[in-house]
Amino acid sequence: MKDLGTLPGYVSSQATAIDNQGRVFGIAEKSDGTRTAFVWQNGVMSEWFNPATQTVANVAIANEGTEAKNTGTWSDVAADKPNVMLTASLGTVTKSTDGMAPWGWTWSYTPENDIPTLVTVTITANDGEPDHNLSTVTFQLAVRNAPPTVIIQNAPGTVPQGTQVRLSALVSDPGTHDTFSNYQWTVTCGAQQIATGQTADFAFTPARAGEYHVSLTVDDNGPAGTNHSAPATAIVLVTNVFPQGVSAGGPYLLLEGGSLHLAAAAHEPDGSDDTIYYRWVVNDNELPATGRCSAGFAFGERI
């Protein structure tokens, strides 16, 4: 226990805090009740005019839509912890009063969109005293653009060849006011590029059976280099459709020893570019006559 004395003209003093440098802070009081803060250091007591002082990190960085945080410390020689008010020019600041001075504070803010320039944030401490009652610190806030996220909607797992596949883009972005452009659709089958598109809605018609790979990217209106989405992908399996409407006419009456020329008709579904191959088989209860790869076929009596 050590008697610190008091300030000239004051009748009493009470220590309230000590810092890591060994300085003692407290309140001195006059006979009329007037109070002031003091600091005692190296055996000397003097009036302390600094209000709730603070320290802070220099820069807070966050992506749009993501909470930015910063922390600092504050202290007040009067140790009137409940009376010190902390406010922020942007966002929210809360103070801690646990333990001994200096105490901590935490600042947070969730930006809706990227900000092209640094923003100065000011933290103000007010101890409520009539004189010397404000203290401020500032730091810089940097808010970066976040790229959009895109999903391919309505992709069917399997479709028959010649069936139109209609797709749409579902885009989300942490920037609540971002706009989207530069839709890039690509459809490939094997090493071949089948179709491309540049709008939010897209359709293509697979002409052949196979495994079709669909890819989509989109940009938001943020700075170049930060605004391009990762690719969204989908796989569409296209199944083969057999030729339709196969007919060779008939029935026909053919006398023994005669000949008959037949012509077949068949077609693929709309949108297909398959080649149709024909195989003819004529059975007269003996060895059959056969033909291949032609829509026309002729046969007669075999000896």
LOTORTOR-393104 format. One record per atom (N, C-alpha, C): residue in one letter; x, y, z. Coordinates in steps of 0.2 Angstrom, whole numbers, padded with zeros to 4 digits, always signed. Atoms other than C-alpha are relative to their C-alpha. Layout:
<atoms>
AXYZ/...
</atoms>
This chain:
<atoms>
M+0004-0006+0000/M+0000+0000+0000/M+0004+0006+0000/K-0004-0006+0001/K+0007+0017-0005/K-0005+0006+0000/D+0004-0007+0001/D+0000+0035-0002/D+0003+0004-0005/L-0002-0004+0006/L+0000+0044-0018/L+0000+0007+0001/G+0001-0007-0001/G-0005+0060-0011/G-0006+0003-0004/T+0005-0003+0005/T-0016+0072-0021/T+0002+0006-0003/L-0002-0006+0004/L-0016+0086-0033/L-0001+0007+0004/P+0001-0006-0003/P-0014+0104-0027/P-0007+0003-0001/G+0007-0003+0000/G-0031+0112-0022/G-0005-0006+0001/Y+0005+0005-0001/Y-0039+0095-0020/Y+0001-0003+0007/V+0000+0003-0007/V-0043+0086-0004/V+0001-0007+0001/S-0001+0007+0000/S-0043+0068-0009/S+0001-0003-0006/S-0001+0003+0006/S-0038+0056-0022/S-0001-0007+0001/Q+0002+0007-0001/Q-0043+0038-0026/Q+0003-0003-0007/A-0003+0003+0006/A-0033+0027-0038/A-0005-0005-0002/T+0005+0004+0003/T-0044+0017-0050/T+0003-0005-0005/A-0003+0005+0005/A-0032+0008-0062/A+0008+0001-0001/I-0007+0000+0001/I-0014+0004-0066/I+0002-0003-0007/D-0001+0003+0006/D-0007+0001-0083/D+0007-0004+0000/N-0006+0004+0001/N+0008-0010-0090/N+0006+0004+0001/Q-0006-0004-0001/Q+0020+0005-0088/Q+0001+0002+0007/G-0001-0002-0007/G+0017+0007-0070/G-0004+0006+0002/R+0004-0006-0002/R+0006+0022-0071/R-0006-0001+0003/V+0006+0001-0004/V-0008+0024-0059/V-0004+0006-0002/F+0005-0005+0002/F-0024+0033-0064/F-0005+0000+0005/G+0006+0000-0005/G-0038+0039-0053/G-0003+0007+0000/I+0004-0006-0001/I-0049+0053-0047/I+0002+0004+0006/A-0001-0004-0005/A-0045+0068-0037/A-0006+0005+0001/E+0006-0004-0002/E-0059+0078-0028/E+0002+0006+0004/K-0001-0006-0004/K-0060+0096-0021/K-0006+0000+0005/S+0005-0001-0005/S-0070+0101-0006/S-0007+0001-0002/D+0006-0001+0003/D-0084+0107-0017/D-0003-0006-0004/G+0002+0006+0004/G-0086+0090-0025/G+0002+0000-0007/T-0003+0000+0006/T-0077+0095-0041/T+0005-0005-0001/R-0004+0006+0001/R-0068+0080-0048/R+0004+0001-0007/T-0004+0000+0006/T-0054+0078-0061/T+0004-0006+0000/A-0004+0006+0000/A-0043+0064-0067/A+0007+0001+0001/F-0007-0001-0001/F-0025+0061-0062/F+0004-0006-0003/V-0005+0005+0001/V-0010+0051-0067/V+0006+0001+0004/W-0006+0000-0005/W+0004+0046-0055/W+0005-0004-0003/Q-0005+0003+0004/Q+0020+0042-0063/Q+0007+0002+0003/N-0007-0002-0003/N+0038+0041-0055/N-0001+0005+0006/G+0000-0003-0006/G+0032+0048-0039/G-0004+0007-0001/V+0003-0006+0001/V+0023+0063-0047/V-0007-0001-0003/M+0007+0000+0002/M+0004+0066-0048/M-0001+0006-0004/S+0002-0006+0004/S-0003+0077-0062/S-0007-0001-0003/E+0006+0000+0003/E-0019+0081-0070/E+0000-0004-0006/W+0000+0004+0007/W-0024+0069-0084/W-0006+0002-0004/F+0005-0003+0004/F-0034+0077-0098/F-0003-0005-0005/N+0002+0005+0005/N-0035+0062-0109/N-0007-0003+0002/P+0006+0004-0002/P-0053+0055-0110/P+0002-0008-0002/A-0001+0007+0002/A-0056+0037-0115/A+0004-0001-0006/T-0005+0001+0006/T-0041+0033-0126/T-0001-0007-0003/Q+0001+0006+0004/Q-0040+0020-0139/Q+0006-0002-0004/T-0005+0002+0005/T-0029+0010-0150/T-0004-0005-0005/V+0003+0003+0005/V-0034+0001-0166/V+0004-0003-0006/A-0004+0003+0006/A-0028-0010-0181/A-0001+0005-0006/N+0000-0005+0006/N-0025+0000-0197/N-0005-0001-0005/V+0004+0001+0006/V-0035-0008-0210/V-0005-0007+0002/A+0004+0006+0000/A-0050-0020-0210/A-0002-0002-0007/I+0001+0002+0007/I-0053-0030-0226/I-0005-0006+0000/A+0005+0005+0000/A-0068-0040-0231/A-0003+0000-0007/N+0004+0000+0007/N-0078-0046-0247/N-0007+0002+0001/E+0007-0002-0001/E-0095-0039-0250/E-0004-0006+0002/G+0004+0005-0003/G-0108-0048-0241/G+0003-0004+0006/T-0004+0003-0005/T-0095-0054-0228/T+0001+0005+0006/E-0001-0005-0005/E-0094-0047-0211/E+0008+0002+0001/A-0006-0002-0002/A-0079-0036-0208/A+0001+0002+0007/K-0001-0001-0007/K-0071-0035-0191/K+0006+0004+0001/N-0006-0004-0002/N-0058-0024-0182/N-0001+0000+0008/T+0000-0001-0008/T-0053-0023-0163/T+0005+0005+0002/G-0005-0005-0003/G-0044-0011-0152/G-0001+0000+0007/T+0001-0001-0007/T-0043-0006-0134/T-0002+0007+0002/W+0002-0006-0003/W-0049+0008-0123/W+0001+0000+0007/S-0001-0001-0007/S-0046+0015-0106/S-0002+0007+0002/D+0002-0006-0003/D-0052+0029-0095/D+0003+0001+0007/V-0003-0001-0007/V-0043+0036-0080/V-0005+0000+0005/A+0005+0000-0005/A-0059+0039-0071/A-0003-0007+0001/A+0003+0007-0001/A-0063+0020-0073/A-0007+0000+0000/D+0007+0000+0000/D-0081+0025-0075/D-0002-0005-0006/K+0001+0004+0006/K-0083+0010-0087/K-0007+0000-0002/P+0007+0000+0003/P-0102+0010-0088/P-0002+0007-0003/N+0002-0007+0003/N-0102+0029-0092/N+0004+0001-0007/V-0003-0001+0006/V-0090+0027-0107/V-0004-0003-0006/M+0004+0002+0006/M-0100+0026-0124/M+0005+0000-0006/L-0003+0000+0006/L-0092+0020-0139/L-0004+0000-0006/T+0004-0001+0006/T-0099+0024-0156/T+0004-0001-0007/A-0004+0001+0006/A-0094+0020-0174/A-0004+0004-0006/S+0002-0004+0006/S-0096+0031-0190/S-0004-0005-0005/L+0002+0005+0004/L-0100+0015-0199/L+0000-0007+0003/G+0000+0006-0003/G-0106-0002-0193/G-0001+0001+0008/T+0002+0000-0007/T-0107-0007-0174/T+0006-0001+0004/V-0005+0001-0004/V-0095-0006-0160/V-0002-0002+0007/T+0002+0002-0007/T-0096-0015-0143/T+0006+0000+0004/K-0005+0000-0005/K-0085-0013-0128/K+0000-0005+0005/S-0001+0005-0006/S-0078-0025-0115/S+0002+0004+0006/T-0002-0003-0006/T-0076-0020-0097/T+0003-0006+0005/D-0003+0006-0004/D-0068-0037-0091/D+0007+0002+0002/G-0006-0001-0002/G-0053-0036-0081/G+0003+0007+0001/M-0003-0007-0001/M-0041-0021-0079/M+0001+0003-0007/A-0002-0004+0006/A-0037-0007-0091/A+0006-0002-0003/P+0005-0003+0004/P-0035-0006-0105/P-0005-0006-0002/W+0005+0005+0002/W-0051-0015-0111/W-0001+0000-0007/G+0001+0001+0008/G-0056-0021-0128/G-0006+0003-0003/W+0006-0001+0004/W-0068-0016-0141/W+0000-0004-0006/T+0001+0004+0006/T-0075-0025-0156/T-0004+0004-0005/W+0004-0003+0005/W-0081-0017-0172/W-0002-0005-0006/S+0002+0004+0006/S-0091-0026-0186/S-0005+0004-0005/Y+0005-0003+0005/Y-0100-0021-0202/Y+0000-0005-0006/T+0001+0005+0005/T-0107-0032-0216/T-0002+0005-0007/P+0001-0004+0006/P-0105-0022-0233/P-0005-0004-0005/E+0005+0003+0005/E-0119-0025-0246/E+0003-0001-0007/N-0003+0000+0007/N-0108-0022-0261/N+0008+0002+0001/D-0007-0002+0000/D-0089-0019-0265/D+0000+0008+0000/I-0001-0008+0000/I-0083-0001-0262/I+0007+0001-0004/P-0006-0001+0004/P-0070+0005-0275/P+0005+0003+0003/T-0005-0004-0004/T-0061+0016-0263/T+0000-0002+0007/L+0000+0002-0007/L-0055+0014-0245/L-0005+0005+0003/V+0005-0004-0004/V-0068+0020-0232/V+0003+0001+0007/T-0003-0002-0007/T-0062+0029-0216/T-0006-0001+0005/V+0005+0002-0005/V-0071+0022-0201/V+0003+0003+0007/T-0002-0003-0006/T-0070+0032-0185/T-0004-0003+0006/I+0003+0003-0007/I-0073+0025-0167/I+0001+0006+0005/T+0000-0005-0005/T-0077+0038-0154/T-0002-0002+0006/A+0001+0002-0007/A-0076+0036-0136/A-0002+0007+0004/N+0002-0006-0004/N-0086+0048-0124/N-0001-0002+0007/D+0000+0001-0007/D-0084+0048-0106/D-0005+0004+0004/G+0005-0004-0003/G-0098+0060-0102/G+0002+0006+0004/E-0003-0006-0004/E-0087+0073-0093/E-0001+0006-0005/P+0001-0006+0004/P-0090+0091-0098/P+0006+0002-0004/D-0006-0002+0003/D-0072+0094-0103/D+0004-0006-0002/H-0005+0005+0002/H-0060+0083-0113/H-0003-0007-0001/N+0003+0006-0001/N-0073+0070-0115/N-0001-0004-0006/L+0001+0004+0006/L-0071+0064-0133/L+0007-0003-0002/S-0006+0002+0003/S-0057+0053-0140/S-0002-0004-0007/T+0002+0003+0006/T-0057+0046-0158/T+0006-0004-0003/V-0005+0004+0004/V-0047+0033-0168/V-0003-0001-0007/T+0003+0002+0007/T-0049+0029-0187/T+0004-0006-0002/F-0003+0005+0004/F-0045+0015-0198/F-0003+0000-0007/Q+0002+0000+0007/Q-0047+0011-0216/Q-0004-0007-0001/L+0003+0006+0002/L-0060-0002-0223/L+0000-0001-0007/A-0001+0002+0007/A-0057-0011-0239/A-0005-0005-0001/V+0005+0005+0002/V-0072-0020-0247/V+0001-0002-0007/R-0002+0002+0006/R-0068-0031-0261/R-0006-0004-0004/N+0006+0003+0004/N-0080-0038-0275/N+0001-0008+0001/A+0000+0008+0000/A-0085-0057-0273/A-0003-0002-0007/P+0003+0002+0007/P-0088-0066-0290/P-0007-0004+0002/P+0007+0003-0001/P-0106-0073-0293/P+0001-0007+0000/T+0001+0007+0000/T-0111-0091-0291/T-0006-0002-0005/V+0006+0002+0005/V-0121-0099-0305/V-0001-0007+0000/I+0003+0007+0000/I-0131-0115-0306/I-0004-0001-0007/I+0004+0001+0006/I-0138-0123-0322/I-0006-0004+0002/Q+0006+0003-0001/Q-0156-0127-0320/Q-0003-0004-0005/N+0004+0004+0004/N-0168-0139-0328/N+0004-0005-0005/A-0004+0004+0004/A-0154-0150-0335/A-0003-0008+0001/P+0003+0007+0000/P-0162-0168-0339/P+0006-0004+0001/G-0006+0005-0001/G-0152-0183-0334/G+0000-0004-0007/T+0000+0004+0007/T-0157-0192-0351/T-0006+0002-0004/V+0005-0002+0004/V-0166-0187-0366/V+0001-0004-0007/P-0001+0004+0006/P-0169-0196-0383/P+0003+0005-0005/Q-0003-0004+0005/Q-0159-0189-0398/Q-0006+0004-0004/G+0005-0004+0003/G-0168-0175-0407/G-0005+0004+0004/T+0004-0004-0005/T-0176-0168-0391/T+0003+0006+0002/Q-0003-0006-0002/Q-0173-0150-0387/Q+0001+0000+0007/V-0001-0001-0007/V-0165-0147-0371/V+0000+0007+0002/R+0001-0007-0001/R-0170-0131-0363/R+0003+0001+0007/L-0003-0001-0006/L-0159-0124-0349/L+0000+0007+0002/S+0000-0007-0002/S-0158-0108-0338/S+0005+0000+0005/A-0006-0001-0005/A-0145-0100-0327/A-0004+0003+0007/L+0002-0002-0007/L-0148-0097-0308/L+0006+0003+0003/V-0006-0004-0002/V-0136-0083-0302/V-0001+0003+0007/S+0001-0003-0007/S-0133-0078-0284/S+0007+0004+0001/D-0006-0004-0001/D-0120-0065-0278/D-0001+0003+0007/P+0000-0004-0007/P-0116-0058-0260/P-0001+0007-0001/G+0001-0007+0001/G-0117-0041-0268/G-0008+0001-0001/T+0008+0000+0001/T-0136-0037-0266/T-0002+0005-0006/H+0002-0004+0006/H-0136-0024-0280/H+0004-0001-0006/D-0004+0002+0006/D-0124-0033-0292/D-0005-0002-0006/T+0003+0002+0006/T-0130-0035-0310/T+0004-0005-0004/F-0004+0006+0003/F-0125-0050-0322/F+0000+0001-0007/S-0001+0000+0008/S-0119-0051-0340/S+0005-0005-0002/N-0005+0005+0003/N-0108-0061-0352/N-0001-0007+0002/Y+0002+0007-0001/Y-0117-0077-0350/Y+0004-0004-0006/Q-0004+0003+0005/Q-0106-0090-0359/Q-0002-0008+0001/W+0002+0007+0001/W-0114-0107-0363/W+0004-0004-0005/T-0004+0004+0005/T-0104-0121-0371/T-0002-0007+0001/V+0002+0007+0000/V-0110-0139-0376/V+0005-0003-0004/T-0004+0004+0004/T-0098-0152-0381/T-0002-0007+0000/C+0001+0007+0000/C-0099-0170-0386/C+0006-0003-0002/G-0007+0002+0002/G-0082-0179-0386/G+0004+0006-0001/A-0004-0005+0002/A-0070-0167-0394/A-0003+0006-0004/Q+0003-0004+0005/Q-0083-0158-0404/Q-0005+0005+0004/Q+0004-0005-0003/Q-0091-0142-0399/Q-0007+0000-0004/I+0006+0001+0003/I-0110-0143-0402/I-0004+0006+0000/A+0004-0006+0000/A-0118-0127-0397/A+0003+0005+0005/T-0002-0005-0005/T-0115-0110-0388/T-0006+0005+0001/G+0006-0005-0001/G-0126-0096-0381/G+0003+0005+0005/Q-0002-0006-0003/Q-0125-0079-0373/Q-0005+0003+0004/T+0006-0003-0004/T-0141-0077-0363/T-0001-0004+0006/A+0001+0003-0006/A-0148-0082-0347/A-0004-0007-0001/D+0003+0006+0002/D-0159-0095-0355/D+0003-0003-0006/F-0004+0003+0005/F-0152-0107-0367/F-0003-0007-0002/A+0003+0006+0002/A-0158-0122-0378/A+0005-0003-0006/F-0004+0004+0006/F-0149-0135-0390/F-0004-0006-0001/T+0003+0006+0002/T-0155-0150-0399/T+0005-0005-0002/P-0006+0005+0001/P-0143-0165-0398/P-0003-0005-0006/A+0001+0004+0006/A-0143-0174-0415/A+0002-0007+0000/R-0003+0006-0001/R-0134-0189-0410/R+0000-0003+0007/A-0001+0003-0006/A-0133-0201-0396/A+0007+0001+0003/G-0007-0001-0003/G-0119-0198-0383/G-0001+0004+0006/E+0000-0004-0006/E-0114-0189-0368/E+0002+0007-0001/Y+0000-0008+0002/Y-0116-0170-0369/Y+0002+0003+0007/H-0002-0004-0006/H-0106-0159-0357/H-0002+0007-0001/V+0002-0007+0000/V-0113-0142-0353/V+0003+0004+0005/S-0004-0004-0004/S-0103-0128-0346/S-0003+0007+0000/L+0003-0007+0000/L-0109-0110-0340/L+0004+0004+0005/T-0003-0005-0005/T-0100-0095-0333/T-0004+0007-0001/V+0004-0007+0001/V-0107-0077-0330/V+0005+0005+0004/D-0004-0006-0004/D-0099-0060-0324/D-0005+0004+0004/D+0004-0005-0003/D-0106-0048-0312/D+0004+0007-0002/N-0002-0006+0002/N-0103-0029-0313/N+0006+0003+0004/G-0006-0002-0004/G-0087-0029-0301/G+0006+0001-0005/P-0006-0001+0003/P-0070-0025-0306/P+0003-0006-0004/A-0002+0006+0004/A-0062-0036-0320/A+0005-0003+0004/G-0005+0004-0003/G-0052-0050-0313/G-0003-0003+0007/T+0003+0002-0006/T-0064-0052-0298/T-0007-0002-0001/N+0007+0000+0002/N-0081-0053-0307/N-0002-0006-0004/H+0001+0006+0004/H-0080-0070-0316/H-0002-0006+0004/S+0002+0006-0004/S-0089-0085-0309/S+0004-0006-0002/A-0003+0006+0002/A-0082-0102-0308/A-0005-0004-0004/P+0005+0004+0004/P-0090-0114-0321/P-0005-0004+0003/A+0005+0005-0002/A-0106-0123-0318/A+0000-0005-0005/T+0000+0006+0005/T-0107-0140-0327/T-0006-0004+0001/A+0005+0005+0000/A-0120-0152-0331/A+0001-0006-0006/I-0001+0005+0005/I-0120-0169-0341/I-0007-0002-0002/V+0007+0002+0003/V-0135-0174-0352/V+0002-0006-0004/L-0001+0006+0003/L-0135-0192-0358/L-0006+0000-0006/V+0004+0000+0006/V-0143-0193-0376/V-0001-0007-0002/T+0001+0007+0003/T-0151-0210-0381/T-0001+0000-0007/N+0001+0001+0007/N-0152-0217-0398/N-0008-0001-0001/V+0007+0001+0001/V-0170-0217-0406/V+0000-0004-0007/F+0000+0004+0006/F-0173-0231-0419/F-0004+0004-0006/P+0004-0003+0005/P-0179-0226-0436/P-0008-0001+0000/Q+0008+0000-0001/Q-0198-0222-0437/Q-0003-0001-0007/G+0004+0000+0006/G-0211-0226-0450/G+0003-0004-0006/V-0003+0004+0005/V-0202-0240-0458/V-0005-0004-0004/S+0005+0003+0004/S-0212-0247-0473/S+0002-0002-0007/A-0001+0002+0007/A-0210-0256-0489/A-0006-0001-0004/G+0006+0001+0003/G-0228-0256-0494/G-0003-0007+0000/G+0002+0006+0000/G-0237-0271-0499/G-0007-0001+0004/P-0003+0006+0003/P-0244-0284-0498/P+0000+0000-0007/Y+0000+0001+0007/Y-0239-0289-0515/Y-0001-0007-0002/L+0001+0007+0003/L-0244-0304-0526/L+0006-0001-0005/L-0005+0001+0005/L-0229-0311-0535/L-0001-0008-0002/L+0001+0007+0003/L-0231-0326-0547/L+0007-0003+0000/E-0007+0003+0000/E-0217-0339-0547/E+0003+0001-0006/G-0004-0002+0005/G-0203-0334-0558/G+0000+0007-0002/G+0000-0007+0001/G-0208-0316-0558/G+0005+0004+0005/S-0005-0004-0004/S-0198-0302-0550/S-0004+0006+0003/L+0004-0006-0003/L-0203-0287-0539/L+0006+0004+0003/H-0004-0005-0002/H-0194-0271-0535/H-0003+0003+0006/L+0003-0003-0006/L-0197-0265-0517/L+0004+0007+0002/A-0003-0006-0002/A-0194-0247-0510/A-0002+0001+0007/A+0002-0001-0007/A-0193-0243-0491/A+0000+0007+0001/A+0000-0007-0003/A-0197-0227-0482/A+0001-0001+0007/A-0001+0000-0007/A-0191-0223-0465/A+0003+0007+0002/H-0003-0007-0001/H-0186-0207-0456/H+0003+0000+0008/E-0003-0002-0007/E-0176-0201-0440/E-0004+0005+0003/P+0004-0005-0003/P-0184-0190-0427/P+0003+0007-0002/D-0002-0007+0001/D-0183-0171-0430/D+0006+0001+0004/G-0006-0003-0003/G-0166-0164-0426/G+0006-0006+0000/S-0005+0005+0001/S-0157-0181-0429/S+0004+0001-0006/D-0004+0000+0006/D-0143-0182-0441/D+0003-0007-0002/D-0002+0007+0001/D-0141-0201-0440/D-0001-0002-0008/T+0001+0004+0007/T-0138-0211-0457/T-0004-0006+0001/I+0004+0006+0000/I-0151-0224-0460/I+0003-0006-0004/Y-0002+0005+0004/Y-0145-0241-0465/Y-0005-0006-0001/Y+0006+0004+0002/Y-0157-0254-0473/Y+0003-0008+0000/R-0002+0007+0001/R-0156-0273-0472/R-0007-0004-0002/W+0006+0003+0002/W-0169-0283-0482/W+0001-0008+0001/V+0001+0007+0000/V-0174-0301-0479/V-0006-0003-0003/V+0006+0003+0003/V-0186-0311-0490/V+0000-0007+0001/N+0000+0007-0002/N-0191-0328-0484/N-0006-0003-0004/D+0005+0003+0004/D-0200-0340-0496/D+0000-0008+0002/N+0000+0007-0003/N-0198-0356-0485/N+0006-0003-0003/E-0006+0003+0002/E-0182-0359-0494/E+0006+0004+0003/L-0006-0004-0002/L-0165-0350-0492/L-0003+0008-0001/P+0002-0007+0001/P-0169-0331-0489/P+0005+0004-0005/A-0003-0004+0004/A-0164-0318-0501/A+0002+0006+0005/T-0001-0006-0004/T-0155-0303-0492/T+0003+0005-0004/G-0003-0006+0003/G-0149-0286-0496/G+0002+0005+0006/R-0002-0004-0006/R-0140-0272-0486/R+0001+0007-0003/C-0002-0007+0001/C-0138-0253-0486/C-0003+0004-0006/S+0003-0003+0006/S-0150-0248-0499/S-0008+0000+0002/A+0007+0000-0001/A-0168-0242-0498/A-0004-0003-0005/G+0004+0004+0005/G-0172-0251-0514/G+0003-0008+0000/F-0002+0007+0000/F-0171-0270-0516/F-0004-0004-0006/A+0003+0004+0005/A-0175-0282-0531/A+0001-0007+0001/F-0001+0007+0000/F-0177-0301-0531/F-0005-0003-0005/G+0004+0005+0005/G-0184-0315-0542/G+0001-0007+0002/E+0000+0007-0001/E-0185-0333-0544/E+0008-0002+0001/R-0007+0002+0000/R-0169-0342-0538/R+0000-0008-0002/I+0000+0007+0002/I-0164-0359-0546/I+0004-0004+0004/
</atoms>
